[in-house]
């Protein structure tokens, strides 16, 4: 089992990579953005994110240094497996993200407080919808959110 150690404020915390990998959500379509963040983080921790972050190194020639050969081979292996796969998945699920964002935005802008639960829970529900929109690339400005909330409450 591989362990990674993160150091925060002089406190060392061991984290099992296996436990982190097990916490990557299953890709269902509407959660593509969250899934993609988890995958990219996991690849980074495993030092397998080179193809996602670095442009293709120059081709290997007879005069290439050992490090250049290693970097090229690492990049090539990851690129043909991870990068192409992630791009294909992104293309497939981006339309689902857009559709979900539209649905959440419609819910947020038309919500009305019905008295079936507390006002605080109603406001938190609206804030949660705004946070979901942010993860889908549609940030709701705080002043708009406040206005939506005020408009949803009875006079």
N, C-alpha and C positions, 0 to 999 in steps of 0.2 A: 504494500500500500504506500502511495506517495503522499507526503505531507508538505504543505506550504506553511511558512510562518510569516505572519504580518506583524509589523511592529507599529503600535500606535501609542503615543504618549509614554514611551518607555515601558510598555507592557507587551510582552510577547504572547500571541495567541495562536496556537497551532490549529490549522484548518485542514481537514481531510479533503483532497480533491474529489474523491469519490462521493462524499456527502454533498459537495457543491454541485457536481455533475448530476446527482440524483434530484436536485432541486430545480433543474432546468424544466420549465413547464412544457408539457406536451403541446406541440404546435397544432392548434385547432383552426386557425384562419384568422379569427378576430383578434387573437393575441400575438400576431406576427411581430409587432414592435418589441414587446416584452421578451418574446422568445429570442429574437435576434440579438438583443442586448446581452442576454444570458450566454448565448452561444459565443459571441465575440469576446466576452469577459473570460469564459472558460478557455477558449483558444489562446487568449493572451497569457493566462496563468500557466498554461502548458507550453508556452513559447511556440505555439503553432499559428500565430497570427501574422507572420511576416508578409504573406501574400495579400493580406487585407490592408496592411499599413504602408508597405514599401513598394515602390515601382520596380518593375522587373530589372534585375541586375544585368550588366552587359553579358553577352554570350561568352562562354569559356573559349579561350584561345591558348596556344602553347605557352605563352608568357604569363598566364594567369597565376596569381598567388594561390596558395592553399586555401586561404580564407575566402577569396573570391569564388573558388570552385565550390566550397562548402555553402556559401550564401546562395549561389545560383541553384545548386541542387536542392537546398531546403526550400527555396522560393518556388521552384518548379514543381516539386512534390505537393506542396500545399496548394498551389494555384490550381493545378489540374483536379484536385479533389475538393477542397473546401470553398474556394472563391467562386468557382463556376456553380457549385451546388447552391451556395447562399444566394447568388444572383438569380438563379432559376427559381428558387423558393420565393424570393422577394417579388419577382415579376408576377408570380402566380397569386400571391396573397395581398399585394398592394391594393387591388380592386376591392377586396374584402375589407381592408382598413378604411378605404374611402367611404364605402357603403355604411360601415359601422359608425364612422364619424358623423355622417349625415343624420343617421338615426338618433345618436346621442345628442347632437345639436338641436334637433327638432324637439326631443324630450325636454332638454334644458330650457329652451325658449318658450315652451308652452305649459310647463308645470304650474300647477296651482295647489296651494295648501288646502287640504280637504278636512283637516281636523282629526283624521283617523290616527294620527301619531303626534308626538310633540313637535313644536316649532324647531327645536334644536336638531332633531333627527331629520326634519325636512330640509333644513339648511345644509346639514352635513351630506345629505343625499345629493343635493345640487352641487356642492363643492366636489364631491366624488366624481360626478359626471364631468365637471370641468377638468379635473385631474386626468380622467380617462382620455378626454379630448387632447390634452397636452401630450400624452404618450403616443397619440396617433398623429402628432404634428400640427394640431390646431390649438394653439394656446389661446385661452379665453382671458382677456385682460381683466385684472381684478376689479376695476371700476364697472365693467360690463357685468361681471358676475354679481356684484352687489346690486346692480340695477335689476338683473333678472330675479334675484332673490326678493327684493322689495316688491317687484311687480307680481310675484307669485303669492304674496301674502294678502289676506283680506284687508280692506280699508279699516 
